[in-house]
Amino acid sequence: MTELSEKSCAACEGWVPALTDQTLKALKAKLDPDWILDPETQKLSRTFTFKAFSKAVYTANVAAFISDKEGHHADVCFGWGYCTVTFTSHELGRLSENDFICAAKLDAATS
């Protein structure tokens, strides 16, 4: 577990300053390497792959549980053999530390 997974999400009210490229890189380094930043650095996504449907559903449920508990809701897409989880700070239109906190919590729960 990283220190990110031990934090809780702060409320996003649109006033949080944008993360610098250096901060984004440092936060991403604390996550599983399968997490991907989109080119505009507005979304953080990871696709989990499985050999069955039930693990995909389980992962989607874990992502939903963490998101709800943190009040920072992921976009989740799943089907047979995959589950893609995407975090973004919808209120800000970009990434915040909350996205990395939730990703770290999902890493810890699925490892």
Secondary structure, 3 states (H helix, E strand, C coil): CCHHHHCCCCCCCCCCCCCCHHHHHHHHCCCCCCCEECCCCCCEEEEEECCCCHHHHHHHHHHHHHHHHHCCCCEEEEECCEEEEEECECCCCECCHHHHHHHHHHHHHHC
